[in-house]
Amino acid sequence: MELFLLSFGALFSIMNPLGTVPIFVGLTNDYSKKARAVTAFWTAIDVLAILLLSFFVGKFILSFFGISLNALKIAGGLIIATSGFALLTGKFREHKGIKRDRVKEIIENRDPISLTPLAIPMLAGPGTISLLIAYNQEYKLTEEILIIVGAIFAASLAIYFILKSAHLIVKFLGDSGINALSRIIGFIVIAIGVEYIISSVVSILSTI
């Protein structure tokens, strides 16, 4: 249970689906309720596929490029920490590469939005991918792998319900409420990134 809560909490915080809610509302503002639910469903499915691929295939990428686990954790920690700073400063959208002009263009052209920009880069970005690759290298036991896969499914399910209820969340919390929650989550995300960097540095120093 401890590993499940740790991995689910880290995934949820780094992906920050609450920060995606205003963008989802803007992109689906004139969708029907059913169309919004379908878009939320396929976004969650796309995120699930990306996370599973990152977790199971990421180790081969490390092996191919000759990247050590400590190097990955330091790089991932930096990416995660910068995502946290973007949340704290209210620049999460810009950090993910989503500009207001681009959002307007997608709305006007009605491009499919479940994969891009919602799943990538808003939810399953580099920080999330590097975290899962590190998990794959750290946790080798079958039980641990199943627990992390369960956390991935749970995080994807949470994304579905949050996006499906996005318009209600906006009405209930408002922009200020969502921003406040995003800043709190941002602080947690920074702590996760710093913890990854510290653990890697300690590991490197212990081998010297």
C-alpha positions as CSV (number, residue, x, y, z in Angstrom):
1,M,0.0,0.0,0.0
2,E,2.9,2.3,0.8
3,L,4.4,1.9,-2.7
4,F,1.0,2.3,-4.3
5,L,0.3,5.6,-2.5
6,L,3.9,6.8,-3.2
7,S,3.7,6.1,-7.0
8,F,0.1,7.2,-7.4
9,G,0.7,10.4,-5.5
10,A,3.9,11.2,-7.5
11,L,2.1,10.5,-10.8
12,F,-1.0,12.5,-9.9
13,S,1.1,15.5,-8.7
14,I,3.4,15.6,-11.7
15,M,0.6,15.1,-14.3
16,N,-1.6,17.6,-12.3
17,P,-4.9,16.9,-14.1
18,L,-6.5,19.8,-12.1
19,G,-4.2,22.2,-14.0
20,T,-5.5,20.7,-17.2
21,V,-9.1,21.4,-16.3
22,P,-9.3,25.0,-17.6
23,I,-7.7,24.0,-20.9
24,F,-10.1,21.1,-21.2
25,V,-13.1,23.4,-20.6
26,G,-11.8,25.9,-23.1
27,L,-11.3,23.2,-25.8
28,T,-14.7,21.5,-25.2
29,N,-16.8,24.5,-24.3
30,D,-19.4,23.9,-27.0
31,Y,-19.2,20.1,-26.9
32,S,-22.3,18.1,-25.8
33,K,-22.0,16.4,-22.4
34,K,-21.6,13.0,-24.1
35,A,-18.9,14.4,-26.4
36,R,-17.0,15.7,-23.4
37,A,-17.2,12.3,-21.7
38,V,-15.9,10.6,-24.8
39,T,-13.0,13.1,-25.1
40,A,-12.2,12.6,-21.4
41,F,-12.3,8.8,-21.9
42,W,-9.9,8.8,-24.9
43,T,-7.6,11.2,-23.1
44,A,-7.3,8.9,-20.2
45,I,-6.7,5.9,-22.5
46,D,-4.0,7.8,-24.4
47,V,-2.3,8.7,-21.1
48,L,-2.6,5.1,-19.9
49,A,-0.9,3.8,-23.0
50,I,1.9,6.4,-22.8
51,L,2.5,5.6,-19.1
52,L,2.6,1.9,-19.6
53,L,5.0,2.2,-22.6
54,S,7.2,4.5,-20.6
55,F,7.3,2.1,-17.7
56,F,8.0,-1.1,-19.7
57,V,9.9,0.1,-22.7
58,G,11.9,3.0,-21.1
59,K,14.6,0.6,-19.7
60,F,15.5,-0.3,-23.3
61,I,16.0,3.3,-24.1
62,L,18.3,3.7,-21.2
63,S,20.3,0.7,-22.3
64,F,20.5,1.8,-25.9
65,F,21.9,5.2,-25.0
66,G,24.0,4.0,-22.1
67,I,22.3,6.2,-19.5
68,S,22.7,5.3,-15.9
69,L,19.8,5.3,-13.4
70,N,21.4,8.1,-11.3
71,A,21.8,10.3,-14.4
72,L,18.2,9.6,-15.3
73,K,17.0,10.5,-11.8
74,I,19.0,13.7,-11.7
75,A,17.7,14.8,-15.2
76,G,14.2,13.7,-14.3
77,G,14.4,15.5,-10.9
78,L,15.4,18.7,-12.7
79,I,12.4,18.3,-15.1
80,I,10.0,17.5,-12.3
81,A,11.3,20.5,-10.2
82,T,10.9,22.9,-13.1
83,S,7.3,21.7,-13.6
84,G,6.7,22.4,-10.0
85,F,8.1,25.9,-10.3
86,A,5.9,26.4,-13.4
87,L,2.9,25.4,-11.2
88,L,3.9,27.8,-8.4
89,T,4.4,30.7,-10.7
90,G,1.2,30.1,-12.7
91,K,3.1,29.3,-15.9
92,F,2.2,25.6,-16.2
93,R,0.6,26.0,-19.6
94,E,3.6,27.8,-21.1
95,H,5.9,25.3,-19.5
96,K,4.0,22.5,-21.2
97,G,4.3,24.3,-24.6
98,I,0.6,25.2,-24.8
99,K,0.1,28.9,-25.8
100,R,-3.2,30.7,-25.8
101,D,-3.0,31.2,-29.6
102,R,-2.4,27.4,-30.1
103,V,-5.5,26.6,-27.9
104,K,-7.6,29.0,-30.0
105,E,-6.3,27.4,-33.2
106,I,-7.2,24.0,-32.0
107,I,-10.7,25.2,-31.0
108,E,-11.3,26.8,-34.5
109,N,-9.9,23.8,-36.5
110,R,-11.5,21.1,-34.3
111,D,-8.3,19.0,-34.3
112,P,-8.5,15.8,-32.2
113,I,-7.5,16.9,-28.8
114,S,-7.4,13.8,-26.7
115,L,-3.8,12.9,-27.7
116,T,-2.5,16.3,-28.4
117,P,-2.5,18.6,-26.5
118,L,-4.2,16.9,-23.6
119,A,-2.4,13.6,-23.2
120,I,0.9,15.0,-24.6
121,P,2.3,17.3,-23.4
122,M,-0.2,18.5,-20.7
123,L,-0.5,15.2,-18.8
124,A,2.1,12.7,-19.8
125,G,5.1,14.9,-20.2
126,P,8.9,14.3,-19.8
127,G,8.7,14.5,-16.0
128,T,6.1,11.7,-15.8
129,I,8.0,9.6,-18.4
130,S,11.3,9.9,-16.6
131,L,9.7,9.1,-13.3
132,L,8.3,5.8,-14.6
133,I,11.6,4.8,-16.3
134,A,13.3,5.3,-12.9
135,Y,10.6,3.2,-11.2
136,N,11.2,0.4,-13.7
137,Q,14.9,0.4,-12.8
138,E,14.3,0.6,-9.0
139,Y,11.5,-1.9,-8.5
140,K,12.2,-5.3,-10.0
141,L,9.9,-7.7,-8.0
142,T,6.7,-8.9,-9.7
143,E,4.6,-7.6,-6.8
144,E,6.2,-4.2,-7.0
145,I,5.7,-4.0,-10.8
146,L,2.0,-5.0,-10.4
147,I,1.5,-2.3,-7.7
148,I,3.0,0.4,-9.9
149,V,0.9,-0.7,-12.9
150,G,-2.1,-0.5,-10.5
151,A,-1.1,3.0,-9.6
152,I,-0.9,3.9,-13.3
153,F,-4.4,2.6,-13.9
154,A,-5.7,4.5,-10.9
155,A,-4.0,7.7,-12.0
156,S,-5.5,7.3,-15.5
157,L,-9.0,6.6,-14.0
158,A,-8.6,9.7,-11.9
159,I,-7.8,11.7,-15.0
160,Y,-11.0,10.4,-16.7
161,F,-13.3,11.4,-13.8
162,I,-11.6,14.8,-13.3
163,L,-11.8,15.7,-17.0
164,K,-15.3,14.3,-17.3
165,S,-16.4,16.6,-14.4
166,A,-14.2,19.5,-15.6
167,H,-17.0,21.9,-16.2
168,L,-18.5,21.2,-12.8
169,I,-15.1,21.6,-11.1
170,V,-14.6,25.0,-12.8
171,K,-18.1,26.2,-11.6
172,F,-17.4,24.9,-8.1
173,L,-13.8,26.0,-7.5
174,G,-13.5,28.8,-10.1
175,D,-10.2,29.9,-11.6
176,S,-8.8,31.1,-8.3
177,G,-9.5,27.8,-6.6
178,I,-7.9,25.8,-9.3
179,N,-4.9,28.1,-9.3
180,A,-4.6,27.7,-5.5
181,L,-4.7,23.9,-5.7
182,S,-2.1,24.0,-8.6
183,R,0.3,26.0,-6.5
184,I,0.0,23.6,-3.6
185,I,0.6,20.7,-5.9
186,G,3.5,22.6,-7.4
187,F,5.2,22.7,-4.1
188,I,4.8,18.9,-3.7
189,V,6.1,18.4,-7.2
190,I,9.2,20.5,-6.5
191,A,9.9,18.4,-3.3
192,I,9.6,15.2,-5.4
193,G,12.1,16.5,-7.9
194,V,14.5,17.6,-5.2
195,E,14.2,14.2,-3.5
196,Y,15.1,12.4,-6.7
197,I,18.2,14.6,-7.2
198,I,19.3,14.2,-3.5
199,S,19.0,10.4,-3.6
200,S,21.0,10.2,-6.8
201,V,23.8,12.4,-5.5
202,V,23.9,10.4,-2.2
203,S,24.1,7.2,-4.3
204,I,26.9,8.5,-6.5
205,L,28.9,9.8,-3.4
206,S,28.5,6.5,-1.6
207,T,30.2,4.6,-4.5
208,I,33.2,7.0,-4.6
